């Protein structure tokens, strides 16, 4: 769309070769403050020519950066870590202004991204190969890991700071150059990160920011000079990225959607479970790929849990993310608000018990904000759209089942398999669940089981396309490729032609 914003609104630019890109944009898109509905900036929508220009800058920077010593690359990461730690509140404010999440939540997002930066600071150790001496007469074998080249990250609106930092610190520390295509809904965090990297001493062209929509995405995933794509998006988009990019011979990790379950057994601490469910379902207005959206209550758990949920929901404060009293902010766009409201209407029409209706929420002084309050359904069934589809909003469904076996079957039947949690005081049941459930990330009395940076993040089934998860050692392996070298130094005793295969 072409913007109709007031001229006083400052527009973002792409970030190329370590500086703002002054090439005039053909299209600009308005970026809103979700709490007020006001336009806060405008973002350029890249053309194919823009993509080619940005990728060319990354390609030109590659030889120098790849040949930079691992020690110096790590020093840049350490310096970026200091920049990020010193300016985390500034970055969190940018996230809150364009995404809407409350400031405390935005600070948590930056902190979790910082953990991956700290992990990447250890790249000289993480990237070490292996060596075996005397594998045959006078012959040694060793392995090394090398960067892929120009790599790209396509990241979502819900974590505009953290998800990029799941990708580029590892990729850059390993010797790649990087093109980031952030969400057009909240793009400013990417540019601020680029400034921090420049201040940390990163050479021009190593990290670039390309703003845009499907035009930019499709050109990146088909561009011959892009060696790998790391992506987080909805499942349809993830499938498109994976199928299209792999046909071009690229390495791809594409994380998709989710429908995360929280199983509550009758022996669970119901107060603990209620607190956890409220935080996991309504934090960031449910706009998390690890949010709990289905509470699977076993036996009589629902009867004891539901009143506790209603009590806690009644006390939640929904408001602008920059107000200290706010616990939950708005949806990211008007379209997101309308989509969530439509799902609530579908659930009501399908016969689910609408216990708390967030569509009635009004926030004083912010009538133009994109609000849907915490919403609770009970007696939801698996054929309803509110159960089957990813709503990505503050809507929690209670599904009642008779037994642990029924709960396990329900979770395993879902097409999504990103995260799942079980709440119980029975260690045997928890151990059995972690063994039997077909989901990538599991929480035991932990509602949002996002692994630390030195482990890897990723789901199964339609929640992940590709063979590797993000960050941790799987991230290191994704952004590097192995070479195995077999060597022997000249020795007169081994001279002479031998056509046989080595036997010793």
PyMOL commands that set and color helices and strands:
alter all, ss='L'
color gray80, all
select helices_A, chain A and resi 48-67+70-86+88-99+103-120+123-126+162-173+188-199+214-222+235-247+270-286+301-315+334-349+358-360+385-388+404-413+427-436+472-478+492-494
alter helices_A, ss='H'
color red, helices_A
select strands_A, chain A and resi 15-16+19-20+28-32+39-44+131-136+139-147+150-154+177-181+207-209+228-232+251-255+260-264+292-298+353-356+375-378+395-401+416-417+419-423+441-444+460-461+464-465+480-487
alter strands_A, ss='S'
color yellow, strands_A
deselect
rebuild
show_as cartoon
